Amino acid sequence: LLEVKFIQKGQYICQMFGWYLLQINLLGPLWLLTYTCFTSMMRNLISQYSSATISQEKWT
């Protein structure tokens, strides 16, 4: 339940950030850069987490 709330909050922050960038007319390369950076960061986190989980399962 807590995790779902956290995900919703994260999505909300992303939306607010996107709207803020839209208002200050920087929704070009800056937004693309931020988005790319954020998605790659999330991908790294997810892959690290999944590989850690797999290795834990292997050792137990």
CHARMM internal coordinates of N, CA and C (Angstrom, degrees):
IC EDIT
DIST 1 N 1 CA 1.4715
DIST 1 CA 1 C 1.5285
ANGL 1 N 1 CA 1 C 110.26
DIST 1 C 2 N 1.3242
ANGL 1 CA 1 C 2 N 115.51
DIHE 1 N 1 CA 1 C 2 N -44.77
DIST 2 N 2 CA 1.4649
ANGL 1 C 2 N 2 CA 121.22
DIHE 1 CA 1 C 2 N 2 CA 179.68
DIST 2 CA 2 C 1.5209
ANGL 2 N 2 CA 2 C 110.49
DIHE 1 C 2 N 2 CA 2 C -62.69
DIST 2 C 3 N 1.3370
ANGL 2 CA 2 C 3 N 115.42
DIHE 2 N 2 CA 2 C 3 N -39.29
DIST 3 N 3 CA 1.4640
ANGL 2 C 3 N 3 CA 120.86
DIHE 2 CA 2 C 3 N 3 CA -178.53
DIST 3 CA 3 C 1.5311
ANGL 3 N 3 CA 3 C 110.75
DIHE 2 C 3 N 3 CA 3 C -64.29
DIST 3 C 4 N 1.3267
ANGL 3 CA 3 C 4 N 115.74
DIHE 3 N 3 CA 3 C 4 N -40.97
DIST 4 N 4 CA 1.4618
ANGL 3 C 4 N 4 CA 120.95
DIHE 3 CA 3 C 4 N 4 CA 178.96
DIST 4 CA 4 C 1.5256
ANGL 4 N 4 CA 4 C 109.95
DIHE 3 C 4 N 4 CA 4 C -62.60
DIST 4 C 5 N 1.3413
ANGL 4 CA 4 C 5 N 116.07
DIHE 4 N 4 CA 4 C 5 N -43.63
DIST 5 N 5 CA 1.4662
ANGL 4 C 5 N 5 CA 120.81
DIHE 4 CA 4 C 5 N 5 CA 178.07
DIST 5 CA 5 C 1.5194
ANGL 5 N 5 CA 5 C 110.23
DIHE 4 C 5 N 5 CA 5 C -60.32
DIST 5 C 6 N 1.3232
ANGL 5 CA 5 C 6 N 115.85
DIHE 5 N 5 CA 5 C 6 N -41.73
DIST 6 N 6 CA 1.4635
ANGL 5 C 6 N 6 CA 121.42
DIHE 5 CA 5 C 6 N 6 CA -179.39
DIST 6 CA 6 C 1.5260
ANGL 6 N 6 CA 6 C 110.67
DIHE 5 C 6 N 6 CA 6 C -63.30
DIST 6 C 7 N 1.3347
ANGL 6 CA 6 C 7 N 116.37
DIHE 6 N 6 CA 6 C 7 N -42.76
DIST 7 N 7 CA 1.4650
ANGL 6 C 7 N 7 CA 121.54
DIHE 6 CA 6 C 7 N 7 CA 179.25
DIST 7 CA 7 C 1.5263
ANGL 7 N 7 CA 7 C 110.10
DIHE 6 C 7 N 7 CA 7 C -63.71
DIST 7 C 8 N 1.3361
ANGL 7 CA 7 C 8 N 116.44
DIHE 7 N 7 CA 7 C 8 N -43.50
DIST 8 N 8 CA 1.4607
ANGL 7 C 8 N 8 CA 120.57
DIHE 7 CA 7 C 8 N 8 CA 179.17
DIST 8 CA 8 C 1.5192
ANGL 8 N 8 CA 8 C 110.61
DIHE 7 C 8 N 8 CA 8 C -62.31
DIST 8 C 9 N 1.3330
ANGL 8 CA 8 C 9 N 116.40
DIHE 8 N 8 CA 8 C 9 N -41.24
DIST 9 N 9 CA 1.4578
ANGL 8 C 9 N 9 CA 120.92
DIHE 8 CA 8 C 9 N 9 CA 179.10
DIST 9 CA 9 C 1.5247
ANGL 9 N 9 CA 9 C 110.01
DIHE 8 C 9 N 9 CA 9 C -64.00
DIST 9 C 10 N 1.3275
ANGL 9 CA 9 C 10 N 116.34
DIHE 9 N 9 CA 9 C 10 N -40.77
DIST 10 N 10 CA 1.4571
ANGL 9 C 10 N 10 CA 120.97
DIHE 9 CA 9 C 10 N 10 CA 178.22
DIST 10 CA 10 C 1.5198
ANGL 10 N 10 CA 10 C 111.75
DIHE 9 C 10 N 10 CA 10 C -61.43
DIST 10 C 11 N 1.3272
ANGL 10 CA 10 C 11 N 116.16
DIHE 10 N 10 CA 10 C 11 N -43.60
DIST 11 N 11 CA 1.4611
ANGL 10 C 11 N 11 CA 121.23
DIHE 10 CA 10 C 11 N 11 CA 178.33
DIST 11 CA 11 C 1.5215
ANGL 11 N 11 CA 11 C 110.34
DIHE 10 C 11 N 11 CA 11 C -63.69
DIST 11 C 12 N 1.3372
ANGL 11 CA 11 C 12 N 116.11
DIHE 11 N 11 CA 11 C 12 N -40.01
DIST 12 N 12 CA 1.4584
ANGL 11 C 12 N 12 CA 121.65
DIHE 11 CA 11 C 12 N 12 CA 179.90
DIST 12 CA 12 C 1.5257
ANGL 12 N 12 CA 12 C 110.66
DIHE 11 C 12 N 12 CA 12 C -63.14
DIST 12 C 13 N 1.3379
ANGL 12 CA 12 C 13 N 116.17
DIHE 12 N 12 CA 12 C 13 N -44.65
DIST 13 N 13 CA 1.4620
ANGL 12 C 13 N 13 CA 121.59
DIHE 12 CA 12 C 13 N 13 CA 178.37
DIST 13 CA 13 C 1.5268
ANGL 13 N 13 CA 13 C 110.17
DIHE 12 C 13 N 13 CA 13 C -61.27
DIST 13 C 14 N 1.3278
ANGL 13 CA 13 C 14 N 116.88
DIHE 13 N 13 CA 13 C 14 N -43.00
DIST 14 N 14 CA 1.4653
ANGL 13 C 14 N 14 CA 121.58
DIHE 13 CA 13 C 14 N 14 CA 178.55
DIST 14 CA 14 C 1.5237
ANGL 14 N 14 CA 14 C 110.74
DIHE 13 C 14 N 14 CA 14 C -60.72
DIST 14 C 15 N 1.3325
ANGL 14 CA 14 C 15 N 116.32
DIHE 14 N 14 CA 14 C 15 N -43.09
DIST 15 N 15 CA 1.4582
ANGL 14 C 15 N 15 CA 120.96
DIHE 14 CA 14 C 15 N 15 CA 179.77
DIST 15 CA 15 C 1.5244
ANGL 15 N 15 CA 15 C 110.83
DIHE 14 C 15 N 15 CA 15 C -64.26
DIST 15 C 16 N 1.3367
ANGL 15 CA 15 C 16 N 116.46
DIHE 15 N 15 CA 15 C 16 N -44.38
DIST 16 N 16 CA 1.4560
ANGL 15 C 16 N 16 CA 121.34
DIHE 15 CA 15 C 16 N 16 CA 179.69
DIST 16 CA 16 C 1.5241
ANGL 16 N 16 CA 16 C 110.58
DIHE 15 C 16 N 16 CA 16 C -62.73
DIST 16 C 17 N 1.3259
ANGL 16 CA 16 C 17 N 115.84
DIHE 16 N 16 CA 16 C 17 N -42.19
DIST 17 N 17 CA 1.4561
ANGL 16 C 17 N 17 CA 121.80
DIHE 16 CA 16 C 17 N 17 CA 179.64
DIST 17 CA 17 C 1.5271
ANGL 17 N 17 CA 17 C 110.53
DIHE 16 C 17 N 17 CA 17 C -63.85
DIST 17 C 18 N 1.3222
ANGL 17 CA 17 C 18 N 115.99
DIHE 17 N 17 CA 17 C 18 N -43.16
DIST 18 N 18 CA 1.4594
ANGL 17 C 18 N 18 CA 121.74
DIHE 17 CA 17 C 18 N 18 CA 177.88
DIST 18 CA 18 C 1.5259
ANGL 18 N 18 CA 18 C 111.60
DIHE 17 C 18 N 18 CA 18 C -62.24
DIST 18 C 19 N 1.3284
ANGL 18 CA 18 C 19 N 115.90
DIHE 18 N 18 CA 18 C 19 N -42.34
DIST 19 N 19 CA 1.4626
ANGL 18 C 19 N 19 CA 121.31
DIHE 18 CA 18 C 19 N 19 CA 179.17
DIST 19 CA 19 C 1.5207
ANGL 19 N 19 CA 19 C 110.75
DIHE 18 C 19 N 19 CA 19 C -65.78
DIST 19 C 20 N 1.3209
ANGL 19 CA 19 C 20 N 116.58
DIHE 19 N 19 CA 19 C 20 N -39.24
DIST 20 N 20 CA 1.4617
ANGL 19 C 20 N 20 CA 122.00
DIHE 19 CA 19 C 20 N 20 CA 177.97
DIST 20 CA 20 C 1.5264
ANGL 20 N 20 CA 20 C 110.38
DIHE 19 C 20 N 20 CA 20 C -62.37
DIST 20 C 21 N 1.3236
ANGL 20 CA 20 C 21 N 116.52
DIHE 20 N 20 CA 20 C 21 N -45.72
DIST 21 N 21 CA 1.4662
ANGL 20 C 21 N 21 CA 120.85
DIHE 20 CA 20 C 21 N 21 CA 178.30
DIST 21 CA 21 C 1.5254
ANGL 21 N 21 CA 21 C 110.75
DIHE 20 C 21 N 21 CA 21 C -62.86
DIST 21 C 22 N 1.3315
ANGL 21 CA 21 C 22 N 115.44
DIHE 21 N 21 CA 21 C 22 N -37.80
DIST 22 N 22 CA 1.4614
ANGL 21 C 22 N 22 CA 120.41
DIHE 21 CA 21 C 22 N 22 CA 179.29
DIST 22 CA 22 C 1.5235
ANGL 22 N 22 CA 22 C 109.71
DIHE 21 C 22 N 22 CA 22 C -62.06
DIST 22 C 23 N 1.3290
ANGL 22 CA 22 C 23 N 116.06
DIHE 22 N 22 CA 22 C 23 N -42.47
DIST 23 N 23 CA 1.4625
ANGL 22 C 23 N 23 CA 121.37
DIHE 22 CA 22 C 23 N 23 CA -178.10
DIST 23 CA 23 C 1.5262
ANGL 23 N 23 CA 23 C 111.89
DIHE 22 C 23 N 23 CA 23 C -65.49
DIST 23 C 24 N 1.3282
ANGL 23 CA 23 C 24 N 117.12
DIHE 23 N 23 CA 23 C 24 N -37.87
DIST 24 N 24 CA 1.4636
ANGL 23 C 24 N 24 CA 118.64
DIHE 23 CA 23 C 24 N 24 CA -178.83
DIST 24 CA 24 C 1.5312
ANGL 24 N 24 CA 24 C 111.88
DIHE 23 C 24 N 24 CA 24 C -92.76
DIST 24 C 25 N 1.3528
ANGL 24 CA 24 C 25 N 115.62
DIHE 24 N 24 CA 24 C 25 N 13.31
DIST 25 N 25 CA 1.4681
ANGL 24 C 25 N 25 CA 121.76
DIHE 24 CA 24 C 25 N 25 CA 173.19
DIST 25 CA 25 C 1.5282
ANGL 25 N 25 CA 25 C 113.86
DIHE 24 C 25 N 25 CA 25 C 56.91
DIST 25 C 26 N 1.3218
ANGL 25 CA 25 C 26 N 115.81
DIHE 25 N 25 CA 25 C 26 N 42.72
DIST 26 N 26 CA 1.4619
ANGL 25 C 26 N 26 CA 119.52
DIHE 25 CA 25 C 26 N 26 CA 175.83
DIST 26 CA 26 C 1.5188
ANGL 26 N 26 CA 26 C 110.42
DIHE 25 C 26 N 26 CA 26 C -117.21
DIST 26 C 27 N 1.3282
ANGL 26 CA 26 C 27 N 115.17
DIHE 26 N 26 CA 26 C 27 N 25.75
DIST 27 N 27 CA 1.4640
ANGL 26 C 27 N 27 CA 119.56
DIHE 26 CA 26 C 27 N 27 CA -172.86
DIST 27 CA 27 C 1.5195
ANGL 27 N 27 CA 27 C 112.74
DIHE 26 C 27 N 27 CA 27 C -79.69
DIST 27 C 28 N 1.3306
ANGL 27 CA 27 C 28 N 116.76
DIHE 27 N 27 CA 27 C 28 N 21.29
DIST 28 N 28 CA 1.4521
ANGL 27 C 28 N 28 CA 119.79
DIHE 27 CA 27 C 28 N 28 CA 178.86
DIST 28 CA 28 C 1.5034
ANGL 28 N 28 CA 28 C 111.45
DIHE 27 C 28 N 28 CA 28 C -94.75
DIST 28 C 29 N 1.3310
ANGL 28 CA 28 C 29 N 117.06
DIHE 28 N 28 CA 28 C 29 N -116.88
DIST 29 N 29 CA 1.4658
ANGL 28 C 29 N 29 CA 122.23
DIHE 28 CA 28 C 29 N 29 CA -176.17
DIST 29 CA 29 C 1.5241
ANGL 29 N 29 CA 29 C 113.39
DIHE 28 C 29 N 29 CA 29 C -63.39
DIST 29 C 30 N 1.3403
ANGL 29 CA 29 C 30 N 117.14
DIHE 29 N 29 CA 29 C 30 N -32.83
DIST 30 N 30 CA 1.4643
ANGL 29 C 30 N 30 CA 119.96
DIHE 29 CA 29 C 30 N 30 CA -177.83
DIST 30 CA 30 C 1.5218
ANGL 30 N 30 CA 30 C 111.18
DIHE 29 C 30 N 30 CA 30 C -63.92
DIST 30 C 31 N 1.3354
ANGL 30 CA 30 C 31 N 115.73
DIHE 30 N 30 CA 30 C 31 N -46.10
DIST 31 N 31 CA 1.4592
ANGL 30 C 31 N 31 CA 120.11
DIHE 30 CA 30 C 31 N 31 CA 179.91
DIST 31 CA 31 C 1.5245
ANGL 31 N 31 CA 31 C 110.64
DIHE 30 C 31 N 31 CA 31 C -64.37
DIST 31 C 32 N 1.3231
ANGL 31 CA 31 C 32 N 115.73
DIHE 31 N 31 CA 31 C 32 N -41.47
DIST 32 N 32 CA 1.4608
ANGL 31 C 32 N 32 CA 121.39
DIHE 31 CA 31 C 32 N 32 CA 179.41
DIST 32 CA 32 C 1.5211
ANGL 32 N 32 CA 32 C 110.14
DIHE 31 C 32 N 32 CA 32 C -61.54
DIST 32 C 33 N 1.3311
ANGL 32 CA 32 C 33 N 115.44
DIHE 32 N 32 CA 32 C 33 N -43.94
DIST 33 N 33 CA 1.4572
ANGL 32 C 33 N 33 CA 121.73
DIHE 32 CA 32 C 33 N 33 CA 179.52
DIST 33 CA 33 C 1.5254
ANGL 33 N 33 CA 33 C 110.70
DIHE 32 C 33 N 33 CA 33 C -62.30
DIST 33 C 34 N 1.3323
ANGL 33 CA 33 C 34 N 115.84
DIHE 33 N 33 CA 33 C 34 N -47.71
DIST 34 N 34 CA 1.4604
ANGL 33 C 34 N 34 CA 121.35
DIHE 33 CA 33 C 34 N 34 CA -179.69
DIST 34 CA 34 C 1.5226
ANGL 34 N 34 CA 34 C 110.33
DIHE 33 C 34 N 34 CA 34 C -61.63
DIST 34 C 35 N 1.3302
ANGL 34 CA 34 C 35 N 115.52
DIHE 34 N 34 CA 34 C 35 N -45.16
DIST 35 N 35 CA 1.4559
ANGL 34 C 35 N 35 CA 121.19
DIHE 34 CA 34 C 35 N 35 CA -178.49
DIST 35 CA 35 C 1.5242
ANGL 35 N 35 CA 35 C 111.03
DIHE 34 C 35 N 35 CA 35 C -62.87
DIST 35 C 36 N 1.3163
ANGL 35 CA 35 C 36 N 116.65
DIHE 35 N 35 CA 35 C 36 N -44.99
DIST 36 N 36 CA 1.4634
ANGL 35 C 36 N 36 CA 121.65
DIHE 35 CA 35 C 36 N 36 CA 179.62
DIST 36 CA 36 C 1.5185
ANGL 36 N 36 CA 36 C 110.51
DIHE 35 C 36 N 36 CA 36 C -62.19
DIST 36 C 37 N 1.3343
ANGL 36 CA 36 C 37 N 115.34
DIHE 36 N 36 CA 36 C 37 N -45.44
DIST 37 N 37 CA 1.4579
ANGL 36 C 37 N 37 CA 121.33
DIHE 36 CA 36 C 37 N 37 CA 179.55
DIST 37 CA 37 C 1.5233
ANGL 37 N 37 CA 37 C 109.93
DIHE 36 C 37 N 37 CA 37 C -60.95
DIST 37 C 38 N 1.3420
ANGL 37 CA 37 C 38 N 116.61
DIHE 37 N 37 CA 37 C 38 N -45.98
DIST 38 N 38 CA 1.4589
ANGL 37 C 38 N 38 CA 122.29
DIHE 37 CA 37 C 38 N 38 CA -177.36
DIST 38 CA 38 C 1.5230
ANGL 38 N 38 CA 38 C 111.04
DIHE 37 C 38 N 38 CA 38 C -63.89
DIST 38 C 39 N 1.3296
ANGL 38 CA 38 C 39 N 116.83
DIHE 38 N 38 CA 38 C 39 N -45.53
DIST 39 N 39 CA 1.4651
ANGL 38 C 39 N 39 CA 119.97
DIHE 38 CA 38 C 39 N 39 CA -177.72
DIST 39 CA 39 C 1.5224
ANGL 39 N 39 CA 39 C 111.50
DIHE 38 C 39 N 39 CA 39 C -66.54
DIST 39 C 40 N 1.3363
ANGL 39 CA 39 C 40 N 116.92
DIHE 39 N 39 CA 39 C 40 N -39.65
DIST 40 N 40 CA 1.4679
ANGL 39 C 40 N 40 CA 119.34
DIHE 39 CA 39 C 40 N 40 CA 179.18
DIST 40 CA 40 C 1.5254
ANGL 40 N 40 CA 40 C 110.36
DIHE 39 C 40 N 40 CA 40 C -67.23
DIST 40 C 41 N 1.3379
ANGL 40 CA 40 C 41 N 116.48
DIHE 40 N 40 CA 40 C 41 N -37.01
DIST 41 N 41 CA 1.4541
ANGL 40 C 41 N 41 CA 121.78
DIHE 40 CA 40 C 41 N 41 CA 177.48
DIST 41 CA 41 C 1.5271
ANGL 41 N 41 CA 41 C 109.98
DIHE 40 C 41 N 41 CA 41 C -62.60
DIST 41 C 42 N 1.3378
ANGL 41 CA 41 C 42 N 116.12
DIHE 41 N 41 CA 41 C 42 N -45.88
DIST 42 N 42 CA 1.4574
ANGL 41 C 42 N 42 CA 121.25
DIHE 41 CA 41 C 42 N 42 CA 179.31
DIST 42 CA 42 C 1.5245
ANGL 42 N 42 CA 42 C 110.63
DIHE 41 C 42 N 42 CA 42 C -63.27
DIST 42 C 43 N 1.3233
ANGL 42 CA 42 C 43 N 116.61
DIHE 42 N 42 CA 42 C 43 N -40.27
DIST 43 N 43 CA 1.4585
ANGL 42 C 43 N 43 CA 121.50
DIHE 42 CA 42 C 43 N 43 CA 179.89
DIST 43 CA 43 C 1.5206
ANGL 43 N 43 CA 43 C 110.09
DIHE 42 C 43 N 43 CA 43 C -62.63
DIST 43 C 44 N 1.3270
ANGL 43 CA 43 C 44 N 116.31
DIHE 43 N 43 CA 43 C 44 N -42.39
DIST 44 N 44 CA 1.4608
ANGL 43 C 44 N 44 CA 121.28
DIHE 43 CA 43 C 44 N 44 CA 177.80
DIST 44 CA 44 C 1.5200
ANGL 44 N 44 CA 44 C 110.80
DIHE 43 C 44 N 44 CA 44 C -61.85
DIST 44 C 45 N 1.3328
ANGL 44 CA 44 C 45 N 116.31
DIHE 44 N 44 CA 44 C 45 N -45.75
DIST 45 N 45 CA 1.4583
ANGL 44 C 45 N 45 CA 121.52
DIHE 44 CA 44 C 45 N 45 CA 179.75
DIST 45 CA 45 C 1.5202
ANGL 45 N 45 CA 45 C 110.80
DIHE 44 C 45 N 45 CA 45 C -60.06
DIST 45 C 46 N 1.3262
ANGL 45 CA 45 C 46 N 115.98
DIHE 45 N 45 CA 45 C 46 N -46.24
DIST 46 N 46 CA 1.4601
ANGL 45 C 46 N 46 CA 121.24
DIHE 45 CA 45 C 46 N 46 CA -178.35
DIST 46 CA 46 C 1.5252
ANGL 46 N 46 CA 46 C 110.87
DIHE 45 C 46 N 46 CA 46 C -64.05
DIST 46 C 47 N 1.3302
ANGL 46 CA 46 C 47 N 116.89
DIHE 46 N 46 CA 46 C 47 N -43.67
DIST 47 N 47 CA 1.4658
ANGL 46 C 47 N 47 CA 120.06
DIHE 46 CA 46 C 47 N 47 CA -179.07
DIST 47 CA 47 C 1.5249
ANGL 47 N 47 CA 47 C 110.85
DIHE 46 C 47 N 47 CA 47 C -67.34
DIST 47 C 48 N 1.3250
ANGL 47 CA 47 C 48 N 116.90
DIHE 47 N 47 CA 47 C 48 N -38.85
DIST 48 N 48 CA 1.4639
ANGL 47 C 48 N 48 CA 120.64
DIHE 47 CA 47 C 48 N 48 CA 176.81
DIST 48 CA 48 C 1.5209
ANGL 48 N 48 CA 48 C 110.15
DIHE 47 C 48 N 48 CA 48 C -62.42
DIST 48 C 49 N 1.3278
ANGL 48 CA 48 C 49 N 116.01
DIHE 48 N 48 CA 48 C 49 N -45.83
DIST 49 N 49 CA 1.4555
ANGL 48 C 49 N 49 CA 121.52
DIHE 48 CA 48 C 49 N 49 CA -178.53
DIST 49 CA 49 C 1.5229
ANGL 49 N 49 CA 49 C 110.94
DIHE 48 C 49 N 49 CA 49 C -63.10
DIST 49 C 50 N 1.3308
ANGL 49 CA 49 C 50 N 116.47
DIHE 49 N 49 CA 49 C 50 N -45.76
DIST 50 N 50 CA 1.4639
ANGL 49 C 50 N 50 CA 119.99
DIHE 49 CA 49 C 50 N 50 CA -177.93
DIST 50 CA 50 C 1.5230
ANGL 50 N 50 CA 50 C 111.15
DIHE 49 C 50 N 50 CA 50 C -67.22
DIST 50 C 51 N 1.3323
ANGL 50 CA 50 C 51 N 117.67
DIHE 50 N 50 CA 50 C 51 N -39.52
DIST 51 N 51 CA 1.4643
ANGL 50 C 51 N 51 CA 119.96
DIHE 50 CA 50 C 51 N 51 CA 179.28
DIST 51 CA 51 C 1.5246
ANGL 51 N 51 CA 51 C 110.48
DIHE 50 C 51 N 51 CA 51 C -68.06
DIST 51 C 52 N 1.3342
ANGL 51 CA 51 C 52 N 116.88
DIHE 51 N 51 CA 51 C 52 N -36.42
DIST 52 N 52 CA 1.4632
ANGL 51 C 52 N 52 CA 121.12
DIHE 51 CA 51 C 52 N 52 CA 177.19
DIST 52 CA 52 C 1.5246
ANGL 52 N 52 CA 52 C 109.86
DIHE 51 C 52 N 52 CA 52 C -64.21
DIST 52 C 53 N 1.3250
ANGL 52 CA 52 C 53 N 116.44
DIHE 52 N 52 CA 52 C 53 N -41.74
DIST 53 N 53 CA 1.4603
ANGL 52 C 53 N 53 CA 121.38
DIHE 52 CA 52 C 53 N 53 CA 179.41
DIST 53 CA 53 C 1.5242
ANGL 53 N 53 CA 53 C 110.56
DIHE 52 C 53 N 53 CA 53 C -63.88
DIST 53 C 54 N 1.3291
ANGL 53 CA 53 C 54 N 116.20
DIHE 53 N 53 CA 53 C 54 N -42.41
DIST 54 N 54 CA 1.4605
ANGL 53 C 54 N 54 CA 121.15
DIHE 53 CA 53 C 54 N 54 CA -179.79
DIST 54 CA 54 C 1.5266
ANGL 54 N 54 CA 54 C 110.54
DIHE 53 C 54 N 54 CA 54 C -63.71
DIST 54 C 55 N 1.3347
ANGL 54 CA 54 C 55 N 116.62
DIHE 54 N 54 CA 54 C 55 N -44.40
DIST 55 N 55 CA 1.4668
ANGL 54 C 55 N 55 CA 119.65
DIHE 54 CA 54 C 55 N 55 CA -179.05
DIST 55 CA 55 C 1.5253
ANGL 55 N 55 CA 55 C 111.01
DIHE 54 C 55 N 55 CA 55 C -66.47
DIST 55 C 56 N 1.3220
ANGL 55 CA 55 C 56 N 117.33
DIHE 55 N 55 CA 55 C 56 N -35.44
DIST 56 N 56 CA 1.4615
ANGL 55 C 56 N 56 CA 121.08
DIHE 55 CA 55 C 56 N 56 CA 177.04
DIST 56 CA 56 C 1.5236
ANGL 56 N 56 CA 56 C 110.31
DIHE 55 C 56 N 56 CA 56 C -63.24
DIST 56 C 57 N 1.3206
ANGL 56 CA 56 C 57 N 116.00
DIHE 56 N 56 CA 56 C 57 N -42.46
DIST 57 N 57 CA 1.4591
ANGL 56 C 57 N 57 CA 120.54
DIHE 56 CA 56 C 57 N 57 CA 179.25
DIST 57 CA 57 C 1.5218
ANGL 57 N 57 CA 57 C 110.83
DIHE 56 C 57 N 57 CA 57 C -64.43
DIST 57 C 58 N 1.3186
ANGL 57 CA 57 C 58 N 116.44
DIHE 57 N 57 CA 57 C 58 N -34.44
DIST 58 N 58 CA 1.4536
ANGL 57 C 58 N 58 CA 121.42
DIHE 57 CA 57 C 58 N 58 CA -179.91
DIST 58 CA 58 C 1.5266
ANGL 58 N 58 CA 58 C 111.27
DIHE 57 C 58 N 58 CA 58 C -65.31
DIST 58 C 59 N 1.3337
ANGL 58 CA 58 C 59 N 116.07
DIHE 58 N 58 CA 58 C 59 N -40.76
DIST 59 N 59 CA 1.4663
ANGL 58 C 59 N 59 CA 120.01
DIHE 58 CA 58 C 59 N 59 CA -173.87
DIST 59 CA 59 C 1.5195
ANGL 59 N 59 CA 59 C 113.09
DIHE 58 C 59 N 59 CA 59 C -81.40
DIST 59 C 60 N 1.3341
ANGL 59 CA 59 C 60 N 118.44
DIHE 59 N 59 CA 59 C 60 N -21.55
DIST 60 N 60 CA 1.4630
ANGL 59 C 60 N 60 CA 119.37
DIHE 59 CA 59 C 60 N 60 CA -177.73
DIST 60 CA 60 C 1.5189
ANGL 60 N 60 CA 60 C 111.64
DIHE 59 C 60 N 60 CA 60 C -88.29
END
COOR INIT
IC SEED 1 N 1 CA 1 C
IC BUILD
